[in-house]
Structures are given as C-alpha cells and as structure tokens.
C-alpha cells in the first residue's frame, strides 16, 4: 500500500540532466515528501523542448512502482524556455469583454501565433478603474507532449505547470513572507529568473545558459572528459580562471543583472529584499557570492527539504540529492499545487 493514498498528486520535472519525481502531503503543519531523482538519458530532451517519451515514460513508471506510490494523477512541469508569464495593466470591464481584450493584448507579448499557444489569465489586483492581469501562455505542442508523458507513464494528467509558478509555490511554503523576493534557478539547460511582489511573479526571464553549457565549455577549453569537467565545475565553479571562462561567467551575471534592472525600472518604488538560488547549479562555487556582490542584496540557497521533510529517504541517487536538494524545488511546486497550505 502506498504512503500517500490514491488521491495524492505526482509532481514531475524532466530536466536535461535529471528527472525529479515527488509527492507531498501535509499533516497538521508539517509537509512530507516522497519521491526520487534519476539521471535523464542522453538526448531524450530535444533542442525544441520535446521529450522522447519511450525511455522516459518507462523510467517514470518503474520509479513509481519501486517507491510504492499510489498515484491519483500527475502534474508535469514546462520549462520557462517554452512559456510566457506577463503582468498586463488594463481598464476594468466585464468578464466577457476582458476575455476578448486579454486575447488581443496577448498578441503583443507572446512570440508565437496565438493558435499555437495555450493561455490562461486571472485578475490579481484592482484599483479604481484599472486592473492587473496575470497572463500565462505555454507552447501548445510542449503542453501536449507533457500531458502525453504523464498518460504513457500510467499517470492521469491533471495539468501542466509553468516553471516560474511552481518555484514560487515552493518558495511560499519555505519562506511565507510578503517581501519582494527573487528566485534564480540554474538548471542543466537554462537559468531562470523570477521576481515576485506579494507572491505574484511580476517578472520571469529565461537565460539560455545552464549547467551543461558550463560543463561543455570547461571540457573544450581544458581538454578533458565530460566527467572531469563536471567534477571541476562543481568543486571549483567560478574559481576556474581562464579568459574564456571569465567571459562566460560575466555573460551570465550581466544577463541576470539586466532582469533586476528591468524590474527596478518598471517598479521604481519596489525594493527586492532577498534572492534565493534553486536548481542543480545553486551550489556552483562562488555563484551566490558573486550574485550578492552584484545585486547588493542577501543571496542564499533555498533548501526545500529543510521544511518539506522526506517521508523516507528519497530513493535512487540519494548522493545527488544530498549534494543539491534545491534541484527538487520545481517538482515539489508541481506537487504542492494540489495541497492546501
């Protein structure tokens, strides 16, 4: 018999480096998690974000069986690379007119034809005759791919979740304070920036520089194997000094800072109080310190397992999880979507 009962929801995050699978339940004021983390098979996530379903679905199904989970349904993550989250300021109007107005306004913000996107929206604040609308759009092919992923893994698809919103949901549990907070998630394929005001994502940006790019660059510059380059990246990080490496780190920091500058320009009266790091790259040596010097605010690594306690050891590759528990943040955010907190 599974630990969570048949109505527990599975959160799944398929990254270019690791597959994260997790369930969360709440008992009184405690959150408890069970799940696993396993390496993503090479070339199973394509350059256009599609997941090759065969091997991945088999791995997910086998993992669910090995852990002994009873799954009522699943929520699969969509990377920020393939979705848009925007705040629109619009005049107040009735629901039918707002639906049409949001559709036309979305054309200005969504870089693909609207018939190729799945959209949702909601009013997040109202002031006199103006409203703020949260608009979320996902590439339709990617969303359908993620739903099919769940279905072929033997899991009933409940929803696809945008990465920025999943990360924010985990943050709300770990750090339930209405500050303006930034989240920087460095995954294998990209680095994502989310800046929140009162738990609303007022800025989300995806930077196409991630852990695998840094490993590949180290491998090419210093002429070593992938495994050697990965180990050097983890152990030395930004302490690796080489002209080409310095340019790479500076490029990443410059692009992150640009997102912060844009937020400050748009919301001049708002100050960002804290910044948290998530993802496999959060432990990159020197990264937090470099960001803190650059941004002038406290920067720390978000460890969701400090609050969301493992029901048992999260099985399979526990060594990976011990080193970087922050990489579970987005999968936990998917699972938390169905948990009252």
C-alpha positions as CSV (number, residue, x, y, z in Angstrom):
1,X,0.0,0.0,0.0
2,X,1.4,3.4,-0.9
3,X,2.3,6.0,1.6
4,X,0.1,8.8,0.4
5,X,-3.2,7.1,-0.7
6,X,-4.8,7.1,-4.1
7,X,-5.6,10.8,-4.2
8,X,-2.0,12.1,-4.0
9,X,-0.6,14.0,-6.9
10,X,2.7,13.4,-8.5
11,X,4.9,16.4,-9.5
12,X,7.3,15.6,-12.4
13,X,10.1,17.8,-13.6
14,X,12.1,16.4,-16.6
15,X,15.3,18.4,-16.9
16,X,18.1,18.0,-19.3
17,X,20.3,16.4,-16.6
18,X,17.8,14.9,-14.1
19,X,14.3,13.6,-13.8
20,X,12.6,14.7,-10.5
21,X,9.5,12.8,-9.3
22,X,7.8,13.7,-6.0
23,X,4.6,13.6,-3.9
24,X,3.8,15.9,-1.0
25,X,1.3,15.6,1.8
26,X,0.5,17.9,4.7
27,X,0.0,16.6,8.3
28,X,-1.1,19.3,10.6
29,X,1.6,21.9,10.0
30,X,4.2,19.5,8.6
31,X,4.9,18.8,4.9
32,X,6.2,15.4,4.0
33,X,7.6,14.3,0.6
34,X,8.4,11.0,-1.1
35,X,10.0,10.6,-4.5
36,X,13.1,10.1,-6.4
37,X,15.7,11.7,-8.7
38,X,17.3,9.9,-11.6
39,X,19.7,11.0,-14.4
40,X,17.9,11.9,-17.7
41,X,19.0,9.7,-20.5
42,X,21.2,11.5,-23.1
43,X,19.3,13.2,-25.9
44,X,15.9,12.4,-24.5
45,X,15.1,16.1,-24.3
46,X,15.3,17.7,-27.8
47,X,16.6,21.1,-28.6
48,X,13.0,22.3,-29.2
49,X,11.9,21.1,-25.7
50,X,10.1,18.0,-26.7
51,X,10.6,14.9,-24.6
52,X,11.3,11.5,-26.2
53,X,8.6,9.6,-24.5
54,X,9.6,5.9,-24.7
55,X,12.5,5.6,-22.4
56,X,11.4,8.5,-20.1
57,X,7.9,7.1,-19.6
58,X,9.4,3.6,-18.8
59,X,11.7,5.2,-16.2
60,X,8.9,7.1,-14.6
61,X,6.6,4.1,-14.4
62,X,9.4,1.9,-13.0
63,X,10.2,4.6,-10.4
64,X,6.6,4.9,-9.2
65,X,6.4,1.1,-8.8
66,X,9.8,0.9,-7.0
67,X,8.8,3.6,-4.5
68,X,5.4,2.1,-3.9
69,X,3.4,5.2,-4.7
70,X,-0.3,5.2,-5.3
71,X,-0.9,8.0,-7.8
72,X,-4.2,9.7,-8.3
73,X,-2.9,12.0,-11.0
74,X,0.1,14.0,-12.1
75,X,1.3,17.5,-12.9
76,X,4.2,17.9,-15.3
77,X,6.5,20.9,-15.5
78,X,7.0,23.1,-18.5
79,X,10.4,24.9,-18.5
80,X,10.3,28.7,-18.6
81,X,12.0,28.4,-22.0
82,X,8.6,27.5,-23.5
83,X,6.2,29.6,-21.6
84,X,5.4,33.3,-21.1
85,X,4.3,34.9,-17.8
86,X,3.3,38.6,-18.0
87,X,1.5,41.2,-15.9
88,X,-0.9,43.3,-18.0
89,X,-2.4,46.6,-16.8
90,X,-5.8,47.1,-18.3
91,X,-9.0,49.1,-17.7
92,X,-11.8,47.4,-15.7
93,X,-14.5,45.7,-17.8
94,X,-16.9,42.8,-17.6
95,X,-15.7,39.3,-17.9
96,X,-16.7,38.7,-21.5
97,X,-15.1,41.9,-22.7
98,X,-12.0,41.2,-20.6
99,X,-11.6,37.8,-22.2
100,X,-11.5,39.4,-25.6
101,X,-9.3,42.3,-24.5
102,X,-6.7,39.9,-22.9
103,X,-6.6,37.9,-26.1
104,X,-5.8,40.9,-28.2
105,X,-3.3,42.3,-25.7
106,X,-1.6,38.8,-25.6
107,X,-0.6,39.2,-29.2
108,X,1.8,41.9,-28.1
109,X,3.6,39.7,-25.6
110,X,3.5,36.1,-27.0
111,X,6.2,35.5,-29.6
112,X,4.3,32.7,-31.4
113,X,0.9,32.7,-33.1
114,X,-1.9,32.5,-30.5
115,X,-3.3,29.4,-32.2
116,X,-0.1,27.7,-31.3
117,X,-0.3,28.6,-27.6
118,X,-2.4,27.6,-24.6
119,X,-3.4,30.6,-22.5
120,X,-4.8,31.3,-19.1
121,X,-5.3,34.5,-17.2
122,X,-6.6,35.9,-13.9
123,X,-7.1,39.3,-12.3
124,X,-4.6,39.7,-9.5
125,X,-5.3,43.3,-8.3
126,X,-7.9,46.0,-8.8
127,X,-7.6,49.7,-8.2
128,X,-10.3,52.2,-9.1
129,X,-10.9,51.7,-12.9
130,X,-7.7,49.7,-13.6
131,X,-6.8,46.0,-13.1
132,X,-3.7,43.9,-13.2
133,X,-4.0,40.7,-15.1
134,X,-1.6,37.7,-14.8
135,X,-1.3,36.1,-18.3
136,X,0.3,32.7,-18.7
137,X,0.9,31.1,-22.1
138,X,2.5,27.8,-23.0
139,X,3.6,26.4,-26.3
140,X,0.7,24.1,-27.2
141,X,2.9,21.3,-28.6
142,X,5.1,21.3,-25.5
143,X,2.0,21.2,-23.2
144,X,0.5,18.3,-25.2
145,X,3.9,16.5,-25.0
146,X,3.9,16.8,-21.2
147,X,0.3,15.6,-20.9
148,X,1.2,12.6,-23.1
149,X,4.3,12.0,-21.0
150,X,2.0,11.5,-17.9
151,X,-0.5,9.4,-19.7
152,X,2.1,7.0,-21.2
153,X,3.7,6.7,-17.8
154,X,0.4,5.4,-16.3
155,X,-0.4,8.7,-14.6
156,X,-3.7,10.6,-15.1
157,X,-2.8,14.0,-16.5
158,X,-4.2,16.8,-14.2
159,X,-2.3,19.8,-15.5
160,X,0.9,21.1,-16.9
161,X,2.6,23.7,-14.7
162,X,4.7,26.7,-15.6
163,X,8.2,26.6,-14.0
164,X,8.1,30.0,-12.5
165,X,4.8,29.4,-10.8
166,X,6.0,26.0,-9.5
167,X,9.1,27.6,-8.0
168,X,7.1,30.4,-6.4
169,X,4.7,27.8,-4.8
170,X,7.6,26.1,-3.2
171,X,9.0,29.4,-2.0
172,X,5.7,30.3,-0.4
173,X,5.9,27.2,1.8
174,X,9.6,27.7,2.7
175,X,9.6,31.5,3.1
176,X,6.0,32.6,3.7
177,X,6.7,36.4,3.9
178,X,5.2,39.0,1.6
179,X,8.5,40.5,0.6
180,X,9.7,41.3,-2.9
181,X,11.9,38.2,-3.5
182,X,13.9,36.9,-6.4
183,X,14.4,33.3,-7.4
184,X,17.2,32.3,-9.6
185,X,17.0,28.7,-10.8
186,X,20.0,27.3,-12.7
187,X,19.2,24.0,-14.4
188,X,21.1,21.9,-16.9
189,X,19.7,23.8,-19.9
190,X,19.0,27.3,-18.8
191,X,19.0,29.8,-15.9
192,X,15.6,31.3,-14.9
193,X,14.9,34.5,-13.0
194,X,11.6,35.0,-11.2
195,X,11.0,38.3,-9.2
196,X,7.9,38.4,-7.0
197,X,5.8,41.0,-5.4
198,X,3.4,39.8,-2.7
199,X,3.7,36.2,-4.0
200,X,2.9,37.3,-7.6
201,X,5.6,36.7,-10.4
202,X,6.0,40.2,-11.7
203,X,9.0,39.3,-13.8
204,X,10.1,35.9,-15.3
205,X,13.0,35.5,-17.6
206,X,14.8,32.5,-19.1
207,X,18.5,32.8,-19.9
208,X,19.8,30.1,-22.3
209,X,22.9,29.4,-20.2
210,X,22.8,26.4,-17.8
211,X,25.0,23.8,-16.1
212,X,25.5,21.6,-19.1
213,X,26.8,24.6,-21.2
214,X,29.3,25.4,-18.4
215,X,30.5,21.8,-18.3
216,X,30.9,21.6,-22.0
217,X,32.8,24.9,-22.1
218,X,35.2,23.7,-19.4
219,X,35.6,20.4,-21.2
220,X,36.5,22.1,-24.5
221,X,38.8,24.8,-23.1
222,X,40.8,22.5,-20.8
223,X,40.6,19.4,-23.0
224,X,39.2,16.8,-20.5
225,X,36.4,14.3,-20.3
226,X,32.8,15.3,-19.6
227,X,33.0,13.7,-16.2
228,X,36.2,15.5,-15.3
229,X,34.7,18.8,-16.4
230,X,31.6,18.2,-14.4
231,X,33.6,17.5,-11.3
232,X,35.8,20.6,-11.8
233,X,32.7,22.7,-12.3
234,X,31.2,21.5,-9.1
235,X,34.3,21.7,-7.0
236,X,35.8,25.0,-8.4
237,X,33.0,26.8,-10.1
238,X,33.8,30.5,-10.6
239,X,37.2,29.9,-9.2
240,X,38.3,28.4,-12.5
241,X,40.3,31.2,-14.0
242,X,40.7,31.3,-17.8
243,X,40.0,34.2,-20.1
244,X,37.2,32.3,-21.9
245,X,35.7,31.1,-18.6
246,X,35.8,34.7,-17.2
247,X,33.8,35.9,-20.3
248,X,31.3,33.1,-19.7
249,X,30.7,33.9,-16.1
250,X,30.5,37.6,-16.8
251,X,27.9,37.0,-19.5
252,X,25.7,35.0,-17.1
253,X,25.9,37.7,-14.4
254,X,25.3,40.5,-16.8
255,X,22.1,38.9,-18.1
256,X,20.8,38.2,-14.6
257,X,21.5,41.8,-13.6
258,X,19.7,43.0,-16.7
259,X,16.5,41.3,-15.4
260,X,16.9,43.0,-12.0
261,X,17.5,46.4,-13.6
262,X,14.3,46.0,-15.7
263,X,12.2,45.2,-12.6
264,X,13.6,48.2,-10.8
265,X,12.9,50.4,-13.8
266,X,9.3,49.2,-14.1
267,X,8.6,49.3,-10.3
268,X,10.7,52.1,-9.0
269,X,9.0,52.1,-5.6
270,X,9.7,48.4,-5.0
271,X,12.9,47.1,-3.4
272,X,13.9,43.4,-3.7
273,X,14.8,42.2,-0.2
274,X,16.2,38.7,-0.8
275,X,17.3,36.4,-3.5
276,X,17.2,32.6,-3.4
277,X,19.0,30.0,-5.6
278,X,17.5,26.8,-6.7
279,X,18.3,24.1,-9.3
280,X,21.4,21.9,-9.7
281,X,23.6,24.9,-10.3
282,X,22.7,26.6,-7.0
283,X,25.8,25.0,-5.4
284,X,28.2,26.3,-8.1
285,X,31.1,27.5,-6.1
286,X,31.3,31.3,-5.9
287,X,27.9,31.8,-7.6
288,X,26.0,33.0,-4.6
289,X,28.8,35.3,-3.5
290,X,29.2,36.8,-7.0
291,X,25.4,37.5,-7.2
292,X,25.4,39.1,-3.7
293,X,28.2,41.4,-4.7
294,X,26.5,42.3,-8.0
295,X,22.9,42.7,-6.7
296,X,23.7,44.2,-3.3
297,X,21.1,42.0,-1.5
298,X,21.3,38.8,0.5
299,X,21.6,35.7,-1.7
300,X,21.2,32.2,-0.3
301,X,20.5,28.6,-1.4
302,X,16.9,27.5,-1.0
303,X,16.7,24.0,0.5
304,X,13.1,22.9,0.3
305,X,13.9,19.7,2.3
306,X,14.5,21.9,5.4
307,X,10.7,22.3,5.6
308,X,9.3,19.7,3.3
309,X,10.6,16.7,5.1
310,X,11.3,13.4,3.3
311,X,8.8,10.7,4.5
312,X,11.6,8.2,3.7
313,X,14.9,8.8,2.0
314,X,14.2,10.0,-1.5
315,X,15.4,6.8,-3.2
316,X,17.8,6.4,-6.1
317,X,20.8,8.6,-6.4
318,X,20.4,9.9,-2.9
319,X,24.0,11.1,-3.2
320,X,22.9,13.6,-5.8
321,X,20.0,14.8,-3.7
322,X,22.2,15.2,-0.6
323,X,24.6,17.5,-2.6
324,X,21.9,19.6,-4.2
325,X,18.4,19.3,-2.6
326,X,17.4,22.6,-4.2
327,X,17.0,20.9,-7.6
328,X,13.8,19.4,-6.3
329,X,12.2,22.8,-5.9
330,X,10.2,22.9,-9.2
331,X,8.9,19.3,-8.9
332,X,7.8,20.0,-5.3
333,X,6.0,23.1,-6.6
334,X,4.0,21.0,-9.0
335,X,3.0,18.5,-6.3
336,X,2.1,21.4,-3.9
337,X,-0.5,22.7,-6.4
338,X,-3.0,20.2,-5.0
339,X,-2.0,20.7,-1.4
340,X,-3.7,23.3,0.8
341,X,-1.1,25.4,2.5
